[in-house]
Amino acid sequence: MSTRLVIFDFDGTLTDIVAEGRQFEAAYTRAVRELFGAVRLPAWRQALASVVAEAPELGWDMGSGATAPGDADPYITATLALARFARAERLPILGSEEPAHEAVRSALGGALYHAAYAEITPTFRPEARRVIEEVAGRVPHVRIVTNSSTAKVTEKLAHLSLSVQVQVDGDARKFEVSEPSSNLSAMAGVPVWWRLPSLQRPILPRRGRYFDVLSRVWSETGTTPAETLVVGDIVELDLVLPALLGAAVHYVERPRGHAYEAEVLAELGSRGGTSPTLEGVLERLD
């Protein structure tokens, strides 16, 4: 069956995660210094290093289960590091295990994330514009589905000066393990967990909110999973669910990949693909 819809993730897939990550890390670290003092910066850096060292077994868990490697991108790493930093430094309230205080820490983490993210100067993969435009010339429908806000991604996308219109579907909450709001039968074949030899923790594919967004896109474009190619840079977060629903998927490699991600793609057979740049997406469509 031919491809009629290509869905791109945004951060790290279309953007240069190394260049933007450096900006984000610098802005986040400045905020930590301003809030907690320069004396605590070594502890902050140690928290970041410990998250990276323990990934991928250490996963990004926003309250419903681990959904991506802890080092998958600087945004995830900072989120996990903040909790470790607060506990290690025994910060009042923030370092507490009490549920109410966890909510405070989560709110602070969200505020720091959005403040640091807002300071990023949009930096795209060098081939991003050409690939998007070529894909749009080959398939009827191109969409961006992202965890980031629709408005922010649309604003950043304007810097590419695309000659084609691409709709952004934000706030996909790919990190939320839950049941979908409707069409439960379509998720019947998606397992609760998936175990791989090189990963001790299970992959949790049932991402209800992400499913809802994908279902809406398929409905709006009149396409099916079998006619879809999903492109992302975090296999567990972006690609596992759509692949299990029947879509083809393509992993655009990031600097720190993990063995289990290659295992996932191998198990998907012809539905899975990978390349170091977005050029591989064009090859998939040839």
N, C-alpha and C positions, 0 to 999 in steps of 0.2 A: 504494500500500500504506500502511495506517495505521501510525502510530508506536505501538509497544508498549513501547519502552525508551528512557529518556533518561539519558544518562551525563554528569555534570558533572565537570569538573576542579575543583580546590579553590582553591589559592592564586591570587589575582588574578581568579578567575572568580566565586567566591562571596564572597571576602573583599575588603576595600577595600585594594588594593595600595599606594595612596599613604599612607594612615594607618599601615598595618603596616610599609611600607617605611621610613618615617621612624624608627620604633622599631628596626627591624633595623639600619639604617645607623648609628644612634647607638650601639647595643650593640656592633656589629662594630668601629667606630672606637675605642671605649673599649678593646676588647681589643687592637687594634693598638698603641695608645698604651702600654698596660701591658706588652706584650711587647717592643716595640721603641723606646719612648721618645717623648716629645712632640716631640722635635726632628725626628722622621721623619714627622710628620703631614702636612706640606705635600707630601711625596713620595707619601704614601698617597692624598691627595686628587687629585694629578695622575694617578696610576694609574687611579683611578675615572673621571676626566674623559676620559682617553685611550680607555678602553674604550667609553664612550658615543659619543665622537666618531667612532670607527671602525666602529661598528655601522651597518647589519646585515652588512656584509661580514665584519667580525670576528664569528665565531660561537662559540657555547659548545661546546667540544670536550672531552669527558671521556675521550678516548683512542681513540675509534672514528670520529671525524669531527665536523664542525660540525653541530649539531642545532637551534639556535635563535639568534636575534640576541643579541649580547653584552649588549645593554641591555634585554632583554625584561622582566626584573624585577630588583629590588635584590639578590636572592640570586645570580642568575647573574652580575651585574656584579661583585659582591664576589669571587666565585670566580675570575673572570678577572683582576681587578685585583691579587689577592694575588700571583700569579705575576709580573706585571709589576713590582710594587713590590719583590719580593724580588730580582729581577735588577737593577733600576735601582739599588738600594741595595747591591748585591753582598753580600747577607747570607750568612754562612757556611752552607754546605750548601743552604739554601733558595734561594740565588741561582744554584746550579749547574745545568748542563744534564744532568748525569749521571743516567741512568735511576733509580738507587737513590735519589738525592737528590730526583728528581721525585716518587717515592713518599712521601718524608718531607713534601714540600711539600703533596702531595695530602691526606695524613693530617691535617696541621695545618689546611688549609682546611676539611676536614670537621668537625674539632673546633670551629673558630671559627664555622662555619655553625650547627651544632647548639646551641652556647652562645648565640649571638645570637638564633636562632629561638625558643629557649625563653623569652626575655625579652619576647616580643611579647604584648601584651594583645589577645586576639581582637577583631577589628573587621571586621564584615561589611558588604557592600553593603546599603544600607537596605532594598532590596526582596527580599533573599535568602530570608528565611523565608517570606514570602507566596508567592513564585514557586515554591519547592520544594514547598510544601504544595499549591498549585494544580496543579502538574505531577503530583504524586502522586495527585491526584484525577481526573486525565484519562487517565493511562497506567498499565498494570499494574505496571511496574517502573521504579524510579529507583535509580541507583547513583552513587557518587563514585569516580572512578579518578584517582589522584594519585601523584606522585613521592614525596611526603612519607610518613612512617610512618603505618601504619593507626592505631596507638594515639594518636599525637599529633593526627591529624586528628579522630578520634572524640572525643577530649577537647575539642578546640576547638569541634567541632560541637555539643556539649552546651550551649554558651553561647547557641545559637539557640533552645533550648527548643522544638524542632519537635514538632508534634502527630502526626507520622508517623515511621516508622522508615526510615532510609536506610542501606544497607550501604556501608561504605568499603572499597575495594580499594587499598591503599597499595603503596609501593615498586614502582611500575610501570616505572621506569627508561625513561621515554620518550626519554631522551637517549642511549640505547645503540643504536648501529647494529650489528645482528647478525641472524642467522637465528633463526627460532623453534625452540623445543624439539621441536615436533611439528606435524603438519598442514601440511607444507610446500606442498602443492598449493594451499591457500587463499591463499598469498602469491604465487602464480605471476604474477598480474597486476600486482603492485606493482613498479615499476621500481627499479633500483639508484640512479638519480639522476634528477632533474627540473630542467631549466634554464628560467629565466624571463628576459625581456629586461632587467628592472630589477635583477637580482641577478647579480653575477659568479660567486660560488661556487654550486655546485649544492645543491639540496635533496636530502637523503638519506632517502628515506621508509621504508626497510626497518628497522624498529625491532622486533627479534624479541621482546624481553621485553614490550614494550607489546602486541604482537600476542598473546602468550601470555595476558596478563591479559584482553584483550578477548575472546579465544576462550573463556576460562573463564566470563566473564560471560554470553556468548551461550548457552553450554551450560547454565549454572545457571538461566537465565531462560527457556530454550526459545524464544529469539528469534533473529533473523537480522540481519545488517548493514542490509538493506533496510528493516527495521522499527525502526531505531535513529536517534536524534538525539544527536550528541555536542556538548557545549557547552564551549568553552574560551576563554582569553584570549591564547594564543600559537599562531597558525595553524600554524606549522611543527612545533611540539612536540606540540600536542594534537589537531590536526584533519586533517593531511594523510594520515596512515596510515588512519584509519577512513574517510575520504572515498574513498580509492583502493580500499578494500575494499567500498565500496558503501553506506556510511552517509551520512545527511544530517548536515551539520555547521553549527554556529552560532558565530560569532566575537563575543564580548563585548569591545568595544573597550577597549584600555588607553591610558594617556596618551601613550605614544610608539609609535605604529604605524608601519609602513613600507609603501612603495608596492608592493613585491612581494607582500605579504600580500593586498592588494586584488586583485592579478593572479591569485593562487591561487584566491580565492573566485569571481572572474569566470569562470575556466576551468572551475570545477565546476558552473556554471550553476545550475539549480534546487536542487541538493544543498547549495549554499553559501548562507549568510545572515550578516548582521551587524547589530548594534544597539549603541547606547552603553550600554544597561543590560540587565539580565536580563529586562526586560519583553518584549523581542523574542522570547524563547523561547516565551512564551505565545502570541504572535501566530503563530509557526510552527506551533503545535499547533491553532490555530483552524480 
